[in-house]
Amino acid sequence: MTKEANSTGKFWLMFIVSLIGTGLFLVFKPEWFWVMLPFLFTSFVYAKNWV
């Protein structure tokens, strides 16, 4: 059997972008920062390859 190589680089990039977006929402629109949380946590789980 061959083992499939999983590249998580794009998910780490998505996590960093989501983290920055969440921070910006928290500073400028604190009542809406929760909108970014699903993107943040989903990208983190994919980056850690926990799926």
C-alpha positions in Angstrom: 0.0 0.0 0.0 1.1 3.5 -0.7 0.9 6.2 2.0 -0.7 9.5 0.8 1.4 12.5 1.8 -0.8 15.2 3.3 0.3 18.8 2.9 -0.9 21.0 5.7 0.8 24.2 4.6 -2.2 25.7 3.1 -4.3 25.0 6.2 -1.6 26.6 8.4 -1.8 29.7 6.1 -5.6 29.6 6.4 -5.2 29.4 10.2 -2.9 32.4 10.4 -5.2 34.5 8.2 -8.2 33.5 10.3 -6.3 34.3 13.5 -5.5 37.8 12.1 -9.1 38.2 11.0 -10.4 37.2 14.4 -8.0 39.6 16.1 -9.1 42.4 13.8 -12.8 41.7 14.3 -12.2 41.6 18.1 -10.6 45.1 18.0 -12.9 46.8 15.5 -16.2 44.9 15.7 -16.1 43.0 19.0 -19.8 42.1 18.8 -19.1 40.2 15.5 -15.8 38.5 16.3 -17.6 35.1 16.8 -18.3 35.1 13.0 -14.6 34.2 12.4 -14.4 31.5 15.0 -15.6 28.6 12.8 -13.0 29.4 10.2 -10.3 29.7 12.9 -11.1 26.4 14.6 -11.8 24.4 11.4 -8.5 25.5 9.8 -6.6 24.7 13.0 -8.1 21.1 13.1 -7.2 20.6 9.4 -3.7 22.0 10.0 -3.1 19.6 12.9 -4.4 16.8 10.6 -6.9 15.7 13.2 -9.5 14.9 10.6 
